[in-house]
């Protein structure tokens, strides 16, 4: 019998929030010793985990600088595609209100990949460092993904906090087999909230927007987007977030989602004061042999 070819998953990177050079936006600030950005580490980890294609969600007004500064760094390493999140990309008869400048949120951003992605895929934020193990466990899961069985990498809450202020995290409730029952968004979490006898133990699994989907998600998101717009099409601020969409699909039993626990520490630049800790964290990983001194040499 002929061998079954396992399709490599795609990596969808949500980067539409990036500006032109971009005013020094955090997503392209160098954090590695050879000038690597957080995106560089995500792509490097995805390649090691067997991902075969890279799709960036960006805005049309930043396409040229984004391709020159970010995209071309990877075009000799794997296939790279670009899709565009624009305010006017809405189902008829909806239109954005005249005063709206804010994007429609992460669910809307992921939906922009519908015409390009035909294989199981991961969706991540451009400015979050997720770690090699996180990509490996998600890549392994996606190679077996079918139907509306989805996945998410769950980070241990204490591994995701900032020393410099509060954060918002989606706290996951799961059954004994790790299937998601619900996600509850908690805001203003600080390190003082986490510890023995406090309202959070620090061992909770939280979402950091590292998701695993199949293309079946796109039709589901289209329907949920219509429902969202019926209530919010005239709003200048409301956003359709992917945890909200996932929660709706799981609680209505239109999908299942397994939470995959990772031991990796999440790094992110929530506050400008976080950047030195990200640089130091990557330096420590290099010293332990997790990454080479120069990623692409």
SULNOR-V708425 format. One record per backbone hydrogen bond with DSSP energy under -1.0 kcal/mol. NH is the residue of the N-H (numbers start at 0). CO is the residue of the C=O. If there is no record, write none. Layout:
nh=NH co=CO
nh=NH co=CO
This chain:
nh=9 co=119
nh=10 co=52
nh=11 co=121
nh=12 co=54
nh=13 co=123
nh=14 co=56
nh=17 co=14
nh=27 co=24
nh=28 co=25
nh=30 co=35
nh=31 co=35
nh=34 co=31
nh=40 co=36
nh=41 co=37
nh=42 co=38
nh=43 co=39
nh=44 co=40
nh=45 co=41
nh=46 co=42
nh=47 co=43
nh=48 co=44
nh=49 co=46
nh=50 co=45
nh=51 co=8
nh=53 co=78
nh=54 co=10
nh=55 co=80
nh=56 co=12
nh=57 co=82
nh=61 co=58
nh=62 co=59
nh=65 co=61
nh=66 co=62
nh=67 co=63
nh=68 co=64
nh=69 co=65
nh=70 co=65
nh=71 co=66
nh=72 co=69
nh=73 co=70
nh=76 co=73
nh=77 co=73
nh=80 co=53
nh=82 co=55
nh=84 co=57
nh=88 co=85
nh=89 co=87
nh=93 co=90
nh=99 co=96
nh=106 co=239
nh=108 co=104
nh=109 co=105
nh=110 co=106
nh=112 co=109
nh=113 co=110
nh=115 co=112
nh=116 co=112
nh=120 co=212
nh=121 co=9
nh=122 co=210
nh=123 co=11
nh=125 co=13
nh=128 co=266
nh=134 co=130
nh=135 co=131
nh=136 co=132
nh=137 co=133
nh=138 co=134
nh=139 co=135
nh=140 co=136
nh=141 co=137
nh=142 co=138
nh=143 co=140
nh=144 co=141
nh=148 co=145
nh=149 co=255
nh=150 co=211
nh=151 co=257
nh=152 co=209
nh=153 co=259
nh=154 co=205
nh=156 co=203
nh=157 co=201
nh=158 co=155
nh=159 co=156
nh=166 co=188
nh=168 co=185
nh=170 co=183
nh=171 co=204
nh=172 co=181
nh=174 co=178
nh=177 co=174
nh=179 co=256
nh=180 co=172
nh=181 co=172
nh=183 co=170
nh=185 co=168
nh=188 co=166
nh=192 co=189
nh=193 co=190
nh=194 co=199
nh=197 co=194
nh=199 co=192
nh=205 co=154
nh=206 co=169
nh=210 co=122
nh=211 co=150
nh=212 co=120
nh=216 co=213
nh=217 co=214
nh=219 co=215
nh=220 co=216
nh=221 co=217
nh=222 co=218
nh=223 co=219
nh=224 co=220
nh=225 co=221
nh=226 co=222
nh=227 co=223
nh=228 co=224
nh=229 co=225
nh=231 co=227
nh=232 co=228
nh=234 co=231
nh=239 co=103
nh=244 co=240
nh=245 co=241
nh=246 co=242
nh=247 co=243
nh=248 co=244
nh=249 co=245
nh=250 co=246
nh=251 co=247
nh=252 co=249
nh=253 co=248
nh=254 co=248
nh=255 co=147
nh=257 co=149
nh=258 co=177
nh=259 co=151
nh=261 co=153
nh=265 co=158
nh=266 co=128
nh=273 co=270
nh=274 co=271
nh=277 co=273
nh=278 co=274
nh=279 co=275
nh=280 co=276
nh=281 co=277
nh=282 co=278
nh=283 co=279
nh=284 co=280
nh=285 co=281
nh=286 co=282
nh=287 co=283
nh=288 co=285
nh=289 co=284
